Amino acid sequence: MGPGDLRKVLHLLPPGEVREEILVGLDTPDDAAVFRLDGERALIHTLDFFTPIVDDPYLFGQIAAANALSDIFAMGGNPVSAMNIVCFPCSLGMDILAEILRGGMEKVREAGAVLLGGHTVDDDEPKYGLAVTGLIHPDRVMTCLGARDGDSLVLTKPLGTGILATALKGDFISEEDMAEAIRGMAALNREASRAALEAGAHACTDVTGFGFLGHLLNMLPEEGLGCVVHASSLPLYPLTREMASMGMIPAGAYRNRDFVEEWVEWSPEVEDTDRMILLDPQTSGGLLVALSPQGLQVFSGLLKEGREWSRVGEFVSSPRRSIMVEP
């Protein structure tokens, strides 16, 4: 579901329950919820599932699991347990489902969590994901809000997964052509999360279906703060720009464009191809992190720039929430 439709649905619901234990709930655009147990522990709850983005069932399971686990890491937490969410046409064969589940189980174990079970539904189209519970200290929760004027904006994975998946479905590329993107989608955001916490990040979120600009918009309050993005600094997976220029744009990118257009100002020098890449819905994308100058130094000492992260913009004072995209 696109961000605009989701916002309409949420506005039709009554306000979320107000309790002092709810640290993150329905009133923020974060992808996970946080519930404090006591002065030392809080639970992080999230779930995510989707249709196959690659043909290989084992790789699909890994990517879907990494994507769901990312919400825990985006808030600075450690995954503890997970439950499978499975919709699957039994006519495809149980060996395919077993490979999907094997990929997911191995990724859960890599994250340091345990898989405890799940729920399955016979469906016409395969879908897989996880419900994940994590733990964090209540005082160390990272949320999408909190960036400050002068903070750097850091991205920890390249962009382009939606465009490449669209090209794959159209047989314009093979899974071998997008091998680097597949490795990236299956990679956990654990180390980037730990580095962000150590660096005292002011805000953090992960880049998924709303695209780079949609999730960046969620990091901006209604007024007082904007962000300048440098399009040429954005890391891309191989073939992303080539496939985008050929029109391999997923429908979700256009929904994301409609959602953010009120707040985005494009420099005339930014090409249409780069605009669509910034709107491209991502699967298991990287973290967007707001870091002070001192925090950026700490972060850069923990992760190698150019391979594991890139500085792609800076937050600036603004009368209203706004994003300026420059070349």
ZADO-1210 file (C-alpha; in nm, 4 decimals, padded with zeros to 6 digits):
<atoms>
<atom x="00.0000" y="00.0000" z="00.0000" code="MET" pos="1"/>
<atom x="00.1314" y="00.3432" z="-00.0890" code="GLY" pos="2"/>
<atom x="00.2073" y="00.6018" z="00.1813" code="PRO" pos="3"/>
<atom x="-00.0809" y="00.8264" z="00.0764" code="GLY" pos="4"/>
<atom x="-00.3389" y="00.5472" z="00.1053" code="ASP" pos="5"/>
<atom x="-00.1935" y="00.4360" z="00.4368" code="LEU" pos="6"/>
<atom x="-00.2203" y="00.7885" z="00.5781" code="ARG" pos="7"/>
<atom x="-00.5875" y="00.8056" z="00.4738" code="LYS" pos="8"/>
<atom x="-00.6619" y="00.4764" z="00.6508" code="VAL" pos="9"/>
<atom x="-00.4870" y="00.5840" z="00.9715" code="LEU" pos="10"/>
<atom x="-00.6839" y="00.9095" z="00.9779" code="HIS" pos="11"/>
<atom x="-01.0069" y="00.7050" z="00.9794" code="LEU" pos="12"/>
<atom x="-00.9041" y="00.5230" z="01.2973" code="LEU" pos="13"/>
<atom x="-00.9539" y="00.6504" z="01.6526" code="PRO" pos="14"/>
<atom x="-00.6418" y="00.7823" z="01.8305" code="PRO" pos="15"/>
<atom x="-00.4065" y="00.5201" z="01.9683" code="GLY" pos="16"/>
<atom x="-00.4152" y="00.4302" z="02.3347" code="GLU" pos="17"/>
<atom x="-00.2127" y="00.6581" z="02.5605" code="VAL" pos="18"/>
<atom x="-00.0075" y="00.4757" z="02.8242" code="ARG" pos="19"/>
<atom x="00.3221" y="00.5728" z="02.9802" code="GLU" pos="20"/>
<atom x="00.4696" y="00.2361" z="02.8768" code="GLU" pos="21"/>
<atom x="00.4150" y="00.3116" z="02.5059" code="ILE" pos="22"/>
<atom x="00.7373" y="00.4801" z="02.3962" code="LEU" pos="23"/>
<atom x="00.6664" y="00.4559" z="02.0223" code="VAL" pos="24"/>
<atom x="00.3158" y="00.3878" z="01.8948" code="GLY" pos="25"/>
<atom x="00.0625" y="00.5070" z="01.6385" code="LEU" pos="26"/>
<atom x="00.1489" y="00.8763" z="01.6706" code="ASP" pos="27"/>
<atom x="00.4828" y="00.8577" z="01.4858" code="THR" pos="28"/>
<atom x="00.5752" y="00.7288" z="01.1362" code="PRO" pos="29"/>
<atom x="00.8202" y="00.4693" z="01.2716" code="ASP" pos="30"/>
<atom x="00.7905" y="00.1152" z="01.1329" code="ASP" pos="31"/>
<atom x="00.8045" y="-00.0533" z="01.4734" code="ALA" pos="32"/>
<atom x="00.6427" y="-00.0004" z="01.8135" code="ALA" pos="33"/>
<atom x="00.8224" y="00.0184" z="02.1494" code="VAL" pos="34"/>
<atom x="00.6678" y="-00.0839" z="02.4822" code="PHE" pos="35"/>
<atom x="00.8610" y="-00.0304" z="02.8060" code="ARG" pos="36"/>
<atom x="00.8667" y="-00.3257" z="03.0459" code="LEU" pos="37"/>
<atom x="01.0692" y="-00.1583" z="03.3209" code="ASP" pos="38"/>
<atom x="01.3532" y="00.0895" z="03.3696" code="GLY" pos="39"/>
<atom x="01.6039" y="-00.1335" z="03.1875" code="GLU" pos="40"/>
<atom x="01.4044" y="-00.3110" z="02.9167" code="ARG" pos="41"/>
<atom x="01.1644" y="-00.2239" z="02.6370" code="ALA" pos="42"/>
<atom x="01.0126" y="-00.4491" z="02.3720" code="LEU" pos="43"/>
<atom x="01.0241" y="-00.3589" z="02.0009" code="ILE" pos="44"/>
<atom x="00.7446" y="-00.5097" z="01.7902" code="HIS" pos="45"/>
<atom x="00.7325" y="-00.5207" z="01.4107" code="THR" pos="46"/>
<atom x="00.6140" y="-00.7339" z="01.1190" code="LEU" pos="47"/>
<atom x="00.6636" y="-00.7289" z="00.7454" code="ASP" pos="48"/>
<atom x="00.5935" y="-00.9618" z="00.4522" code="PHE" pos="49"/>
<atom x="00.5710" y="-00.9335" z="00.0748" code="PHE" pos="50"/>
<atom x="00.5612" y="-01.1218" z="-00.2553" code="THR" pos="51"/>
<atom x="00.8809" y="-01.2671" z="-00.4088" code="PRO" pos="52"/>
<atom x="01.1320" y="-01.0117" z="-00.5358" code="ILE" pos="53"/>
<atom x="01.3623" y="-01.2799" z="-00.6853" code="VAL" pos="54"/>
<atom x="01.2954" y="-01.6237" z="-00.8358" code="ASP" pos="55"/>
<atom x="01.5219" y="-01.8250" z="-00.6048" code="ASP" pos="56"/>
<atom x="01.3064" y="-01.9296" z="-00.3038" code="PRO" pos="57"/>
<atom x="01.5996" y="-01.9524" z="-00.0613" code="TYR" pos="58"/>
<atom x="01.7197" y="-01.6027" z="-00.1499" code="LEU" pos="59"/>
<atom x="01.3639" y="-01.4718" z="-00.1264" code="PHE" pos="60"/>
<atom x="01.3416" y="-01.6118" z="00.2269" code="GLY" pos="61"/>
<atom x="01.6685" y="-01.4461" z="00.3265" code="GLN" pos="62"/>
<atom x="01.5702" y="-01.1086" z="00.1828" code="ILE" pos="63"/>
<atom x="01.2223" y="-01.1104" z="00.3375" code="ALA" pos="64"/>
<atom x="01.3646" y="-01.2003" z="00.6790" code="ALA" pos="65"/>
<atom x="01.6375" y="-00.9354" z="00.6603" code="ALA" pos="66"/>
<atom x="01.3748" y="-00.6805" z="00.5613" code="ASN" pos="67"/>
<atom x="01.1581" y="-00.7573" z="00.8654" code="ALA" pos="68"/>
<atom x="01.4540" y="-00.7648" z="01.1046" code="LEU" pos="69"/>
<atom x="01.5637" y="-00.4232" z="00.9761" code="SER" pos="70"/>
<atom x="01.2885" y="-00.2442" z="01.1681" code="ASP" pos="71"/>
<atom x="01.4390" y="-00.3690" z="01.4943" code="ILE" pos="72"/>
<atom x="01.7863" y="-00.2521" z="01.3945" code="PHE" pos="73"/>
<atom x="01.6549" y="00.0860" z="01.2775" code="ALA" pos="74"/>
<atom x="01.5461" y="00.1553" z="01.6349" code="MET" pos="75"/>
<atom x="01.8765" y="00.0379" z="01.7817" code="GLY" pos="76"/>
<atom x="01.7419" y="-00.2880" z="01.9225" code="GLY" pos="77"/>
<atom x="01.8481" y="-00.6519" z="01.9222" code="ASN" pos="78"/>
<atom x="01.6093" y="-00.9101" z="01.7729" code="PRO" pos="79"/>
<atom x="01.5074" y="-01.1779" z="02.0224" code="VAL" pos="80"/>
<atom x="01.2403" y="-01.3913" z="01.8552" code="SER" pos="81"/>
<atom x="01.0522" y="-01.4199" z="01.5280" code="ALA" pos="82"/>
<atom x="00.7391" y="-01.5855" z="01.3883" code="MET" pos="83"/>
<atom x="00.6891" y="-01.6794" z="01.0232" code="ASN" pos="84"/>
<atom x="00.4101" y="-01.5212" z="00.8180" code="ILE" pos="85"/>
<atom x="00.3361" y="-01.7440" z="00.5166" code="VAL" pos="86"/>
<atom x="00.0851" y="-01.7216" z="00.2330" code="CYS" pos="87"/>
<atom x="00.1530" y="-01.9942" z="-00.0211" code="PHE" pos="88"/>
<atom x="-00.0214" y="-02.1828" z="-00.3034" code="PRO" pos="89"/>
<atom x="00.0177" y="-02.5463" z="-00.2065" code="CYS" pos="90"/>
<atom x="00.0153" y="-02.6433" z="-00.5751" code="SER" pos="91"/>
<atom x="00.3686" y="-02.4994" z="-00.6102" code="LEU" pos="92"/>
<atom x="00.5131" y="-02.7768" z="-00.3969" code="GLY" pos="93"/>
<atom x="00.6311" y="-02.7966" z="-00.0397" code="MET" pos="94"/>
<atom x="00.9967" y="-02.8171" z="-00.1431" code="ASP" pos="95"/>
<atom x="00.9786" y="-02.4546" z="-00.2610" code="ILE" pos="96"/>
<atom x="00.8164" y="-02.3431" z="00.0632" code="LEU" pos="97"/>
<atom x="01.0790" y="-02.5314" z="00.2622" code="ALA" pos="98"/>
<atom x="01.3540" y="-02.3382" z="00.0809" code="GLU" pos="99"/>
<atom x="01.1854" y="-02.0048" z="00.1564" code="ILE" pos="100"/>
<atom x="01.1577" y="-02.0961" z="00.5233" code="LEU" pos="101"/>
<atom x="01.5156" y="-02.2225" z="00.5347" code="ARG" pos="102"/>
<atom x="01.6431" y="-01.8925" z="00.4011" code="GLY" pos="103"/>
<atom x="01.4407" y="-01.7010" z="00.6565" code="GLY" pos="104"/>
<atom x="01.5451" y="-01.9247" z="00.9460" code="MET" pos="105"/>
<atom x="01.9145" y="-01.8866" z="00.8665" code="GLU" pos="106"/>
<atom x="01.8832" y="-01.5071" z="00.8559" code="LYS" pos="107"/>
<atom x="01.6984" y="-01.5025" z="01.1896" code="VAL" pos="108"/>
<atom x="01.9777" y="-01.7076" z="01.3448" code="ARG" pos="109"/>
<atom x="02.2408" y="-01.4773" z="01.1946" code="GLU" pos="110"/>
<atom x="02.0634" y="-01.1874" z="01.3660" code="ALA" pos="111"/>
<atom x="02.0967" y="-01.3624" z="01.7007" code="GLY" pos="112"/>
<atom x="01.7262" y="-01.4375" z="01.7363" code="ALA" pos="113"/>
<atom x="01.5234" y="-01.7592" z="01.7506" code="VAL" pos="114"/>
<atom x="01.2375" y="-01.8665" z="01.5250" code="LEU" pos="115"/>
<atom x="00.9462" y="-01.9872" z="01.7368" code="LEU" pos="116"/>
<atom x="00.6798" y="-02.0828" z="01.4821" code="GLY" pos="117"/>
<atom x="00.4346" y="-01.8940" z="01.2636" code="GLY" pos="118"/>
<atom x="00.1116" y="-01.9034" z="01.0674" code="HIS" pos="119"/>
<atom x="00.0399" y="-02.0304" z="00.7154" code="THR" pos="120"/>
<atom x="-00.2427" y="-01.9571" z="00.4706" code="VAL" pos="121"/>
<atom x="-00.3156" y="-02.1248" z="00.1363" code="ASP" pos="122"/>
<atom x="-00.3075" y="-01.8321" z="-00.1076" code="ASP" pos="123"/>
<atom x="-00.2897" y="-01.7812" z="-00.4837" code="ASP" pos="124"/>
<atom x="00.0357" y="-01.5821" z="-00.4619" code="GLU" pos="125"/>
<atom x="00.3362" y="-01.6561" z="-00.2389" code="PRO" pos="126"/>
<atom x="00.4046" y="-01.4087" z="00.0402" code="LYS" pos="127"/>
<atom x="00.6554" y="-01.4413" z="00.3217" code="TYR" pos="128"/>
<atom x="00.7863" y="-01.2398" z="00.6105" code="GLY" pos="129"/>
<atom x="00.8248" y="-01.2262" z="00.9861" code="LEU" pos="130"/>
<atom x="00.6776" y="-01.0841" z="01.3009" code="ALA" pos="131"/>
<atom x="00.9792" y="-00.9909" z="01.5125" code="VAL" pos="132"/>
<atom x="01.0263" y="-00.8957" z="01.8764" code="THR" pos="133"/>
<atom x="01.3381" y="-00.7176" z="01.9939" code="GLY" pos="134"/>
<atom x="01.4813" y="-00.5743" z="02.3143" code="LEU" pos="135"/>
<atom x="01.6335" y="-00.2332" z="02.3853" code="ILE" pos="136"/>
<atom x="01.7069" y="-00.0083" z="02.6803" code="HIS" pos="137"/>
<atom x="01.4259" y="00.2513" z="02.7035" code="PRO" pos="138"/>
<atom x="01.6791" y="00.5371" z="02.6987" code="ASP" pos="139"/>
<atom x="01.8553" y="00.4160" z="02.3818" code="ARG" pos="140"/>
<atom x="01.5624" y="00.3962" z="02.1394" code="VAL" pos="141"/>
<atom x="01.6323" y="00.5562" z="01.8011" code="MET" pos="142"/>
<atom x="01.3265" y="00.6925" z="01.6187" code="THR" pos="143"/>
<atom x="01.2790" y="00.8587" z="01.2818" code="CYS" pos="144"/>
<atom x="01.2281" y="01.2013" z="01.4427" code="LEU" pos="145"/>
<atom x="01.4962" y="01.4007" z="01.6230" code="GLY" pos="146"/>
<atom x="01.7316" y="01.5279" z="01.3510" code="ALA" pos="147"/>
<atom x="01.8753" y="01.8752" z="01.4098" code="ARG" pos="148"/>
<atom x="01.9920" y="02.1674" z="01.1995" code="ASP" pos="149"/>
<atom x="02.3506" y="02.0939" z="01.0919" code="GLY" pos="150"/>
<atom x="02.3229" y="01.7147" z="01.1142" code="ASP" pos="151"/>
<atom x="02.4584" y="01.5058" z="00.8285" code="SER" pos="152"/>
<atom x="02.2307" y="01.2586" z="00.6507" code="LEU" pos="153"/>
<atom x="02.3920" y="00.9179" z="00.6032" code="VAL" pos="154"/>
<atom x="02.2692" y="00.6233" z="00.3927" code="LEU" pos="155"/>
<atom x="02.4082" y="00.2747" z="00.4613" code="THR" pos="156"/>
<atom x="02.3046" y="00.0744" z="00.1502" code="LYS" pos="157"/>
<atom x="02.2784" y="00.1580" z="-00.2205" code="PRO" pos="158"/>
<atom x="01.9465" y="00.2315" z="-00.3901" code="LEU" pos="159"/>
<atom x="01.7813" y="00.0616" z="-00.6860" code="GLY" pos="160"/>
<atom x="01.6195" y="-00.2623" z="-00.5704" code="THR" pos="161"/>
<atom x="01.2694" y="-00.1798" z="-00.6940" code="GLY" pos="162"/>
<atom x="01.3942" y="-00.0791" z="-01.0379" code="ILE" pos="163"/>
<atom x="01.6120" y="-00.3884" z="-01.0677" code="LEU" pos="164"/>
<atom x="01.3320" y="-00.6192" z="-00.9517" code="ALA" pos="165"/>
<atom x="01.1044" y="-00.4669" z="-01.2164" code="THR" pos="166"/>
<atom x="01.3717" y="-00.5284" z="-01.4804" code="ALA" pos="167"/>
<atom x="01.4120" y="-00.8856" z="-01.3574" code="LEU" pos="168"/>
<atom x="01.0390" y="-00.9529" z="-01.3868" code="LYS" pos="169"/>
<atom x="01.0491" y="-00.8168" z="-01.7417" code="GLY" pos="170"/>
<atom x="01.3452" y="-01.0418" z="-01.8327" code="ASP" pos="171"/>
<atom x="01.5672" y="-00.7425" z="-01.9073" code="PHE" pos="172"/>
<atom x="01.8235" y="-00.8651" z="-01.6545" code="ILE" pos="173"/>
<atom x="01.8973" y="-01.1926" z="-01.4747" code="SER" pos="174"/>
<atom x="01.9468" y="-01.2694" z="-01.1075" code="GLU" pos="175"/>
<atom x="02.3177" y="-01.2894" z="-01.1858" code="GLU" pos="176"/>
<atom x="02.3045" y="-00.9309" z="-01.3161" code="ASP" pos="177"/>
<atom x="02.1605" y="-00.8120" z="-00.9856" code="MET" pos="178"/>
<atom x="02.3779" y="-01.0339" z="-00.7654" code="ALA" pos="179"/>
<atom x="02.5209" y="-00.7347" z="-00.5767" code="GLU" pos="180"/>
<atom x="02.1730" y="-00.6021" z="-00.5049" code="ALA" pos="181"/>
<atom x="02.0594" y="-00.9453" z="-00.3845" code="ILE" pos="182"/>
<atom x="02.3549" y="-00.9624" z="-00.1462" code="ARG" pos="183"/>
<atom x="02.2714" y="-00.6143" z="-00.0256" code="GLY" pos="184"/>
<atom x="01.9053" y="-00.6943" z="00.0355" code="MET" pos="185"/>
<atom x="01.9974" y="-01.0097" z="00.2278" code="ALA" pos="186"/>
<atom x="02.2514" y="-00.8239" z="00.4430" code="ALA" pos="187"/>
<atom x="02.1485" y="-00.7283" z="00.7957" code="LEU" pos="188"/>
<atom x="02.1559" y="-00.3679" z="00.9129" code="ASN" pos="189"/>
<atom x="02.3015" y="-00.4805" z="01.2459" code="ARG" pos="190"/>
<atom x="02.6489" y="-00.3272" z="01.2207" code="GLU" pos="191"/>
<atom x="02.5167" y="00.0030" z="01.0871" code="ALA" pos="192"/>
<atom x="02.2666" y="00.0125" z="01.3741" code="SER" pos="193"/>
<atom x="02.5366" y="-00.0445" z="01.6342" code="ARG" pos="194"/>
<atom x="02.7533" y="00.2245" z="01.4760" code="ALA" pos="195"/>
<atom x="02.4621" y="00.4699" z="01.4775" code="ALA" pos="196"/>
<atom x="02.3976" y="00.4040" z="01.8463" code="LEU" pos="197"/>
<atom x="02.7645" y="00.4393" z="01.9337" code="GLU" pos="198"/>
<atom x="02.7795" y="00.7662" z="01.7399" code="ALA" pos="199"/>
<atom x="02.4798" y="00.9096" z="01.9258" code="GLY" pos="200"/>
<atom x="02.2518" y="00.9334" z="01.6218" code="ALA" pos="201"/>
<atom x="01.9778" y="01.1917" z="01.6595" code="HIS" pos="202"/>
<atom x="01.7385" y="00.9983" z="01.4326" code="ALA" pos="203"/>
<atom x="01.7292" y="00.6776" z="01.2305" code="CYS" pos="204"/>
<atom x="01.4952" y="00.4908" z="00.9987" code="THR" pos="205"/>
<atom x="01.5296" y="00.2259" z="00.7291" code="ASP" pos="206"/>
<atom x="01.4541" y="00.2758" z="00.3600" code="VAL" pos="207"/>
<atom x="01.1856" y="00.0421" z="00.2305" code="THR" pos="208"/>
<atom x="00.8615" y="00.0774" z="00.0344" code="GLY" pos="209"/>
<atom x="00.8169" y="00.4552" z="00.0589" code="PHE" pos="210"/>
<atom x="01.1516" y="00.5063" z="-00.1164" code="GLY" pos="211"/>
<atom x="01.4422" y="00.7280" z="-00.0133" code="PHE" pos="212"/>
<atom x="01.2399" y="01.0502" z="-00.0227" code="LEU" pos="213"/>
<atom x="00.9339" y="00.9058" z="00.1481" code="GLY" pos="214"/>
<atom x="01.1326" y="00.7795" z="00.4441" code="HIS" pos="215"/>
<atom x="01.3399" y="01.0975" z="00.4584" code="LEU" pos="216"/>
<atom x="01.0153" y="01.2956" z="00.4728" code="LEU" pos="217"/>
<atom x="00.9174" y="01.0903" z="00.7787" code="ASN" pos="218"/>
<atom x="01.2341" y="01.2176" z="00.9493" code="MET" pos="219"/>
<atom x="01.1168" y="01.5789" z="00.9224" code="LEU" pos="220"/>
<atom x="00.8769" y="01.7442" z="01.1692" code="PRO" pos="221"/>
<atom x="00.5888" y="01.9548" z="01.0399" code="GLU" pos="222"/>
<atom x="00.7925" y="02.2729" z="01.0726" code="GLU" pos="223"/>
<atom x="01.1388" y="02.4007" z="01.1601" code="GLY" pos="224"/>
<atom x="01.3549" y="02.1539" z="00.9663" code="LEU" pos="225"/>
<atom x="01.4374" y="02.0642" z="00.6064" code="GLY" pos="226"/>
<atom x="01.7005" y="01.8563" z="00.4298" code="CYS" pos="227"/>
<atom x="01.9277" y="01.9148" z="00.1316" code="VAL" pos="228"/>
<atom x="02.0009" y="01.5959" z="-00.0660" code="VAL" pos="229"/>
<atom x="02.2925" y="01.5633" z="-00.3082" code="HIS" pos="230"/>
<atom x="02.1792" y="01.3292" z="-00.5856" code="ALA" pos="231"/>
<atom x="02.5330" y="01.2663" z="-00.7113" code="SER" pos="232"/>
<atom x="02.6332" y="01.1332" z="-00.3673" code="SER" pos="233"/>
<atom x="02.3708" y="00.8587" z="-00.3619" code="LEU" pos="234"/>
<atom x="02.5158" y="00.5070" z="-00.3930" code="PRO" pos="235"/>
<atom x="02.3421" y="00.2877" z="-00.6515" code="LEU" pos="236"/>
<atom x="02.3457" y="-00.0824" z="-00.7237" code="TYR" pos="237"/>
<atom x="02.4941" y="-00.1757" z="-01.0643" code="PRO" pos="238"/>
<atom x="02.2595" y="-00.1267" z="-01.3626" code="LEU" pos="239"/>
<atom x="02.0123" y="00.0839" z="-01.1607" code="THR" pos="240"/>
<atom x="02.0511" y="00.4020" z="-01.3669" code="ARG" pos="241"/>
<atom x="02.0563" y="00.2089" z="-01.6956" code="GLU" pos="242"/>
<atom x="01.7355" y="00.0207" z="-01.6115" code="MET" pos="243"/>
<atom x="01.5651" y="00.3366" z="-01.4833" code="ALA" pos="244"/>
<atom x="01.6485" y="00.5190" z="-01.8062" code="SER" pos="245"/>
<atom x="01.4830" y="00.2306" z="-01.9956" code="MET" pos="246"/>
<atom x="01.1597" y="00.2834" z="-01.8018" code="GLY" pos="247"/>
<atom x="01.1884" y="-00.0039" z="-01.5541" code="MET" pos="248"/>
<atom x="01.0053" y="00.1969" z="-01.2879" code="ILE" pos="249"/>
<atom x="00.7754" y="00.0125" z="-01.0437" code="PRO" pos="250"/>
<atom x="00.4257" y="00.1491" z="-00.9891" code="ALA" pos="251"/>
<atom x="00.5113" y="00.2205" z="-00.6255" code="GLY" pos="252"/>
<atom x="00.7567" y="00.4905" z="-00.7344" code="ALA" pos="253"/>
<atom x="00.4726" y="00.6944" z="-00.8837" code="TYR" pos="254"/>
<atom x="00.2658" y="00.6571" z="-00.5666" code="ARG" pos="255"/>
<atom x="00.5676" y="00.7727" z="-00.3681" code="ASN" pos="256"/>
<atom x="00.6060" y="01.0724" z="-00.6020" code="ARG" pos="257"/>
<atom x="00.2452" y="01.1766" z="-00.5433" code="ASP" pos="258"/>
<atom x="00.2955" y="01.1465" z="-00.1677" code="PHE" pos="259"/>
<atom x="00.6101" y="01.3589" z="-00.1355" code="VAL" pos="260"/>
<atom x="00.5683" y="01.6147" z="-00.4173" code="GLU" pos="261"/>
<atom x="00.4216" y="01.8818" z="-00.1870" code="GLU" pos="262"/>
<atom x="00.7434" y="01.8939" z="00.0155" code="TRP" pos="263"/>
<atom x="01.0135" y="01.8291" z="-00.2466" code="VAL" pos="264"/>
<atom x="01.1876" y="02.0959" z="-00.4540" code="GLU" pos="265"/>
<atom x="01.3968" y="01.9641" z="-00.7437" code="TRP" pos="266"/>
<atom x="01.6949" y="02.1493" z="-00.8833" code="SER" pos="267"/>
<atom x="01.6525" y="02.1808" z="-01.2625" code="PRO" pos="268"/>
<atom x="01.9892" y="02.0064" z="-01.3025" code="GLU" pos="269"/>
<atom x="01.8601" y="01.6835" z="-01.1439" code="VAL" pos="270"/>
<atom x="01.7704" y="01.4439" z="-01.4265" code="GLU" pos="271"/>
<atom x="01.4370" y="01.2602" z="-01.4405" code="ASP" pos="272"/>
<atom x="01.6170" y="00.9272" z="-01.4035" code="THR" pos="273"/>
<atom x="01.7696" y="01.0360" z="-01.0718" code="ASP" pos="274"/>
<atom x="01.4316" y="01.1639" z="-00.9560" code="ARG" pos="275"/>
<atom x="01.2714" y="00.8246" z="-01.0082" code="MET" pos="276"/>
<atom x="01.5607" y="00.6479" z="-00.8332" code="ILE" pos="277"/>
<atom x="01.4984" y="00.8651" z="-00.5263" code="LEU" pos="278"/>
<atom x="01.1326" y="00.7591" z="-00.5346" code="LEU" pos="279"/>
<atom x="01.2011" y="00.3901" z="-00.6049" code="ASP" pos="280"/>
<atom x="01.0441" y="00.1620" z="-00.3394" code="PRO" pos="281"/>
<atom x="01.3214" y="-00.0366" z="-00.1757" code="GLN" pos="282"/>
<atom x="01.3270" y="-00.3855" z="-00.0305" code="THR" pos="283"/>
<atom x="01.5520" y="-00.4380" z="00.2724" code="SER" pos="284"/>
<atom x="01.7230" y="-00.1048" z="00.2148" code="GLY" pos="285"/>
<atom x="01.9815" y="00.0645" z="00.4307" code="GLY" pos="286"/>
<atom x="01.9469" y="00.2961" z="00.7266" code="LEU" pos="287"/>
<atom x="01.9011" y="00.6713" z="00.6998" code="LEU" pos="288"/>
<atom x="02.0858" y="00.8251" z="00.9952" code="VAL" pos="289"/>
<atom x="02.1041" y="01.1838" z="01.1242" code="ALA" pos="290"/>
<atom x="02.4450" y="01.2503" z="01.2816" code="LEU" pos="291"/>
<atom x="02.6044" y="01.5558" z="01.4402" code="SER" pos="292"/>
<atom x="02.9538" y="01.6546" z="01.3137" code="PRO" pos="293"/>
<atom x="03.1066" y="01.4750" z="01.6122" code="GLN" pos="294"/>
<atom x="02.8794" y="01.1760" z="01.5611" code="GLY" pos="295"/>
<atom x="02.9768" y="01.1558" z="01.1965" code="LEU" pos="296"/>
<atom x="03.3418" y="01.1258" z="01.2974" code="GLN" pos="297"/>
<atom x="03.2624" y="00.8421" z="01.5369" code="VAL" pos="298"/>
<atom x="03.0436" y="00.6707" z="01.2776" code="PHE" pos="299"/>
<atom x="03.3143" y="00.6974" z="01.0109" code="SER" pos="300"/>
<atom x="03.5614" y="00.5349" z="01.2481" code="GLY" pos="301"/>
<atom x="03.3336" y="00.2340" z="01.2881" code="LEU" pos="302"/>
<atom x="03.2245" y="00.1782" z="00.9272" code="LEU" pos="303"/>
<atom x="03.4239" y="00.2283" z="00.6081" code="LYS" pos="304"/>
<atom x="03.2834" y="00.5126" z="00.3974" code="GLU" pos="305"/>
<atom x="03.2109" y="00.4350" z="00.0337" code="GLY" pos="306"/>
<atom x="03.1427" y="00.0671" z="00.0946" code="ARG" pos="307"/>
<atom x="02.9160" y="00.0622" z="00.3987" code="GLU" pos="308"/>
<atom x="02.7816" y="00.4175" z="00.4097" code="TRP" pos="309"/>
<atom x="02.7688" y="00.7474" z="00.2238" code="SER" pos="310"/>
<atom x="02.7005" y="01.1033" z="00.3363" code="ARG" pos="311"/>
<atom x="02.4167" y="01.2101" z="00.1070" code="VAL" pos="312"/>
<atom x="02.2876" y="01.5366" z="00.2534" code="GLY" pos="313"/>
<atom x="02.2458" y="01.7644" z="00.5505" code="GLU" pos="314"/>
<atom x="01.9582" y="01.8870" z="00.7636" code="PHE" pos="315"/>
<atom x="01.8930" y="02.2611" z="00.7615" code="VAL" pos="316"/>
<atom x="01.6658" y="02.5067" z="00.9374" code="SER" pos="317"/>
<atom x="01.3429" y="02.5636" z="00.7435" code="SER" pos="318"/>
<atom x="01.0064" y="02.7289" z="00.8184" code="PRO" pos="319"/>
<atom x="00.8295" y="02.4126" z="00.7027" code="ARG" pos="320"/>
<atom x="00.9297" y="02.0562" z="00.6342" code="ARG" pos="321"/>
<atom x="01.1007" y="02.0516" z="00.2984" code="SER" pos="322"/>
<atom x="01.3462" y="01.8518" z="00.0892" code="ILE" pos="323"/>
<atom x="01.5706" y="02.0218" z="-00.1641" code="MET" pos="324"/>
<atom x="01.7306" y="01.7812" z="-00.4135" code="VAL" pos="325"/>
<atom x="02.0473" y="01.9162" z="-00.5737" code="GLU" pos="326"/>
<atom x="02.2764" y="01.7551" z="-00.8349" code="PRO" pos="327"/>
</atoms>
